[in-house]
Amino acid sequence: MEILPRFLWARPDVSSGRRAWTILGTVLASLAAAGPAWCAGDPARPNFVIVFADDQGYGDLGCYGSNVPTPHLDRMAAEGTRFTSFCVAQAVCSASRTALLTGCYPNRVGILGALGPNARHGIHDDEWTLAEVVKKRGYATAVYGKWHLGHHPQFLPLRHGFDEYFGLPYSNDMWPKHPTAGKSYPPLPLIEGEKTVQTMPDQNRLTTWYTERAVRFIEQNRDRPFLLYVPHSMPHVPLHVSERFRGKSPRGLYGDVTMEIDWSVGEILAALRRCDLDRNTLVIYTSDNGPWLSYGDHAGSAGPLREGKGTTFEGGVRVPCLMRWPGRIPAGRVCRELAATIDILPTIARLVGVALPPERPIDGKDIWPLISGQPGAKCPHEAYYYYWDRELQAIRSGPWKLHFPHAYRSLKQSPGTDGQPGPYVQKQIGLALFNLDLDVGEAHDVAAEHPEVVKRLEALAEQARAELGDSRTGRKGKGVRSAGQLAK
């Protein structure tokens, strides 16, 4: 929304009176871009809060069937919409976060897997992040938590649209105390801005630190639009929790950590209410992938879904997702249509009125009709692609999901305990078709009964291979872009 019509500063000056209006229009336009107090509450510039848990499974919240108390997240579900078919782009840290922040399958932008301390690449300068999108409308932006899109300064948040950053540059297990690979990692850095302010920080305090920063950011920016991104380091192993929640859950340490994340969401919601921002803020809660099952009692639950993190089965890529915006999103609603993290960026761009650059296509779609509960709204994706690294392993269209032959990891026997992982074994799946509406656990292959569906999905998969490539078939995608590389 513009404060004055654009012609007040776009037309040539032909009189002193018109020149005065032109100058005034220019001043007001500049002030509007900066987000002054008198622009607060502008419905064309709502606030956005995105809370991103790490390795939290589909079955880990009360509103998804868990016995762990999560009253604040359950209230988000009661006051907003709960998604039951919300997917990430790949079931691993960096790839998943890249998809959320760029609106692209990670294969398109060249960031796959989980970047470690030795990585020399990260997000490319030319990619638009969520923060850079809203910056074009004068937003304040901050990220408090795990980044994982490259740890060198040129890849850190302050170079990619965020005003503030505090947190870990990669996963909290990439440190010398790793149970199986500790010698591979240097001391874990805690970064503020672009400066390491601690090494080997007390991880029991991470969730509290991130939350305190998030609340302060809301209070300090109550009079201008903002985007706040809180990618928690937990409940990724190693699990750490503050004393106030230790021993409080019926689910052991993992449940304690989940309760503290729920508390964090409650603090953020309370800050929005105190600042009278409730009705102008979209709050999104989701996770980067499913549970890391090999860690057993230190891992989450995929609920009824098959497998977990590191696979293209639903247990790896389908995650809890709650969205709340009083007055704009229906309360107590359940959305069963497929939606995904790649859809968040184009949806936010639409809500703030920013056109995305056509020369750098993205894969996400505007899902505001789904989010807002418009009658008859359907998933805008004809097909959704399930990649693991560069291999196209499955494809979904509507309720149908077709797996192509591939290897996947599964627990060998019993999972690990007390922070020690159990072993995986490699298994194989052949060409297999599942109807997820009837078989969410992907247990009953119906390919033989529906050859026409298999044929249609195979044709759609060819489109994915042509655009994004496929290592299984040796294809290189024409739409793949390079990641950023460390400057020499």
N, C-alpha and C positions, 0 to 999 in steps of 0.2 A: 504494500500500500504506500503510495507516495503522498507526502504531506501537502504539496501543491501540484497542480497539473504541470506536466513536463514542459508545455510550451512557454511557461514563465521563464525558463532558463535556456530554452532551445532556440527561440526566435531571435532574429537580429535586433539590435537596439536602434530604434529610429527616433526616439525622443528621450528626453531626460526622465520622464515619468516611467516609460517602459524600461529604461536602463535601471531605475531604482528597483522595479519589480524583478528584473533579471538578477540583480545582486542579491536581493532578499531570497529569491528562489534557490540560488546557488548555496547560500548559507544554510537555509533550512534543509536542503537535500544532504549537505555534508553532515549536519547534526543528526538527521534521521539515520544515516548510514552508521553513525557512531552509537546509536541506541540510547538517546537521552531519556530522562525520567518521564517526560511527557509523552513518550511513545510506549511506555509500559502497558501491557495488556492488549496491544494491537493484535487483533485476531488473525491478521495476515502474517504475524511473526510469533507463533507460539513457541514455548520452550520445549526442549527435548531432554529427557534423562534416559540413558541406556545403561542398564546394569547387566553385566556379562559375567556369569559364573564360569568356572573352569572345571571341566570334567564332571559336571553335575548331570545325573541321569534322568531319564524321563519319569521314573517313579520315585523321585527323591523329595517331592513337596507334598504337603498334606492334601492340597487340592488335586493332586494326581495319584492319591492313594497311599502315601507314606504315613507311618505312625510317628514320624518326627514332627514336633510342634512347629509350624510355620505360620503363625497367625497373621503376620503382616502381608505375606505373599498370598495367603488364602483370602485376605480382605481385598487385595488387588484383583483376584479372580472374581470375587463377589461384586466388586464395584466396576469391573471392566469385562474384558473378554479373555477367555482361556482358549488357546489354540491346541488342538490335539494332533495336528499333522504339520508341525513347523520344523523345517530342516535347515541344517548347516550345509556348507558346500563340500567340505571334507572333514573327516572325523579326527582332526589333528590340529594342534594349536595355531601355528603361523598361518597355515592355509585357511583355516576357519576365520581368523581375525581379519585377514586380508579381504575375504569375501564380504564381511560385514562393513568394513570401512570403505570399500571401493565399489560395491555393488556388482562385482565381477566374480565369475568362477576364478579361483586362484590360478588355474591353468592359463587363463587369458593374460594375467599380469606377471606370471613367472615366479610366484612365491609359493612353494610347496613344503610339506613336512613341518618340522619344528626347527626354526633357526637356532643354532647354538652359538656359544661365545667365539667360535672360530669362523663363523659365516662372514663373508665379505660382500654380501648383497642384501638388499632390502627393498622397500617400496620406492618406486621410481618417482622422480620429481614431477613428471608429467601427469601422473594419476591424480584424479580428484578424490580426496577423502571426504567423509561426512562433514568434517570441520571446515574444509575449504568450500564446500557447497554453501553452508550457512554463513560463512564469513562474507559472502557476496551480498548478504542482507544485513550486515552489521552486527552479527552475533558475537557474544563472548563465548569462549570455548575452553574446555579443560578436560584432561584425562588423568585419573588417579587410579593406578593399578598396573596390571601386566600389559606391556605393549606388544612385543614379539613380532614386529615388522622390520627388524634390523636394529642393532644396538649401537652402531656408529653414529656420531652426531648428525650426519647428513640424512639419516633415516629416522631420527627420533621425532616425537610429536611436534616440537616447536618449529620444525622445518616443513610441517605438513598440515598447517592450519590451526593448531592448538595454541592457545595463549599460555597455558600452564600444564606442567607435567610433573607427577611425583609417582614413583613406583619402580617395579622391577622391569628390566628391559627384555627379559625372557622368562622361562619357566622357573619356578622356585626350587625345583629339584636339580637344576643345573649348577651344582655347587659341590665342594669337596666331600660333603656328607652323603652324597648319593649312595644308596645301598649296594649298587653293583658297578658303578662307573665313576666313582668319586675322583680318581686320579685324572680323569679326562677334563675336569672343570676347574677354573680359577675361582677365587673368592667371589661370592655373589654380590653384585653392586646394587645399591639403592640409589636411584637417580632423582634429582630435582632439577627441572629444566634440562640442561645438558651436562650437569656436573654430578659426579658421584659424591654423595654426602655421607654414605656409610658403606662399609663392606661387611658381609655376613651379618645383616641386621637381624634383630630379634623378630622372627616370623610370627610369634604369638601376638604381636602388636600390629601386623599388617592390616587386617580388616578394620581395626579401630582407626588407624592412621588414615586409611583411604576414606572412611566414613566421615571423620572429622573434617577433612579437607573438602569433601563433597558438600557438607552442610554449610561450611563457611563460604564456599563459592556461591551457593544459592543465595545466602544472605547478602553477600556483597554485590550480587548482580540482580537483585530483585527489581531494579528499575530499568533493565535492558534485557532484550531477549538473549537466551543462552542455550548452548548445547553442552550437556555434562555427560561424560562417558566414564563409567566405573567398572573396568574389567578386573574383577577380583582375582587374586592369586589362588584362592581357595575355591572348592575343595580338592584341587590338585594335590597330589602327594609331593612332599611330606606335609601331613596335616598339622596345622598349628591353630591354636585357639586361645583367646584371653581367659584369664582366671574366672571371669564372671560367668562364662558358659561351660567351663570344663566340668565334665561329669553330670551335665544337666539332661542329657538326652537318653532315651531308651535304646538308641542305636549306636552307643559308644562314641568314640572320638569323631567319627565321620558325622554322626548326628549332631554333636556339639558344634562342629564347624558350620553345619547347615543352619543351625539355630542362630549362630552369630551373623551369618549372611542375612538371614531373615530380619534380625534386629537392625542391621545396616539399612535395609530397605525401609523399615519403619522409621528410622531417623530421617531419611531423605523425604519420605512422605510427610512427616511432621514438619520439616522445614518448609516444604512447599505450602502447607496450610498456614503456618505462622506468617509467611510472607505474602499471603493472599494470592498465591499463584496456582492453586489447585486446578482451577477451571480453564487455565491457559497453558497447561503442561501435559504433554504426552509422555508417559512413563512406560518403558519397555523393559521387561525382565526376561532373560533367556540364558542359554549356556552355549559354550563353544563346541561341545560334542558330548557324546554319551560317556558312561562310566569306564574307568580303567580297571576292567574286571580282574586282572591278575593280582591286584592288591587286596582282594578279598574284603576283610572287615574294614579296610581303609578306602574302599571304593564304594561308589553309589550303585543304584539299581536302575536297570533298564525297564523295570516293570514287565509288561507282557511282550516286550520287543526282543528280537533275536540278536545275540552277540552284543558288542559294545564298541568303545573307542578303537580306532584303527581298522575298522571294517566299513563296508558299504551296506551292511544290513541295517535295518531301522534302528537297532539299539545303538549304533554308532553315530547316525546322522539325525535322528529325530529327537528333539529336545523339548523340555518344557518351555512355554512362552506365554507370558501374560502381558496384556496391554491395558492401560488405564488412562482415561481422559474424561473426567466428569462432564456430562453435557454433550460430549462429542462421540463417545464410544458407548454402546449399550452396556448396561450393568447386568452381571450374571449370565452373560451369553457365552456359548461354546461355539467356536468356529472349527469345523471339521475339514474345510478346504485346505489343500496344500498351499503353504506360504513358506518363505525362506529368508534367511539373513540377507541374501543378495537383493531382496526387495525393499529393505529399509531405506537405503540411500535414495533411490528414485522416488519413493513415497514422500520422504522428507523434502526432497527438492520440489516436488509438486506442491506440498503444503506451504512452502515459503516463497514459491514463485520464481524458482531459478531454473533456467533452461540448461540442460546438460550438453556438453560439446559433442556434436554428431561425429566429429572426426575421431573420437575415442569411444567407440560403442561399449556399452555395459550389458550385462546379462539380466539384471534384475528388472522387475516390473512394478509399476505403481499398484499397490494393493490397498489403497485407501477405501475403495468400495467394500472389500472384505473386512477391513479393520472397523469401519464405521457401521457395518451391518446393513448395508443397502440391500433391499429386497432382490433376490435372485443373483447376487454377486457370486462369481465363480473364480476359481484359480485362473490367473491370466496366462499361465505357462502351458503351452501345448505339450511340452515335454520338459522334464527336469532330469539333469544328468548327475550320476553318481560316479565320480572319479576317485581313484586312490592313486596318489602321485600322478603320473601321466597316463594311467590306464583307465579307460572307460569300462567300468565293471558292471554298471546297471543303468537302467533308464526307466523313468516313470511317466505315465500319462493317465490322468484321472486316477481310478483305483488300481490300475494295472502297473506292476513293476516287473521288468524283465531283467534277470541277471544273465550276463554273458559268462562263459567259462572262465573261472579265475581261482587263484589260491587265496586263502584268508587265514588269519590266525584265530585260534580258539583255545580255551583253557585245556591243558593236557589232562589234569586230574583235579585236585582241589586247589583253590586259590591260595594266595599268600596270606600272612597274618602279621599284625603289629608293624606295618610299614615295610615288610619284606615281600617282594613280588613272587608269585608262583609262576611256573613255566607255561609257555604256550606251545602248541603244536600246529603245524600247517595242515590245513584241510583243503579240499577242493569242492567247488560247486560247478556243475555243468550248466548248460542253457536251461533256465528255469523261470517260469512265469508264476507270479502270485497276485491274487486279488486282495489288496490290502484292506478293503472295506470288510471282507469276510475273514481274512487271515492275516491279522497284523503281525503275527509271530513268524511269518514266512516259512510255514511248515509244510504246506501242501502245494506241490508243483502241479499246475493245471495247463501247462503248455500244450500237451497233447489234445486237450479238449478245446483249445482256442487258437488254432493255427493262424487264423486271420489277425488276431491281436498280436501274436508274435511277429508276423510279417510287417504289420504297421509300425511296431516299435523298433524293429530292425531298420526300417527305412528312416525313422526319426534319428536313430543312432548314427546313421551315415552323415546326417547334417551336423551332428556334434563332432564327429571325426574330421569332417572337412574344415570346420571352424576352429576347433580347439585341439585337434590331434588325438592320437590314441597309440600308446606304446605297444599294446598287444597286437595291433594290426600294422604297426610301422608307419602310421600316418603322422604327418606334421600339419598342424592347423594353420590356415591362412590368416586367422585373426589373433594369433598369439603375439603378445608384446613382451619386451624384455623387462626384467626386474632392474632396479637401480644397482649399480656396481660401485664398490668402494673407490673413491678417488685416489689415484696414485700419488 
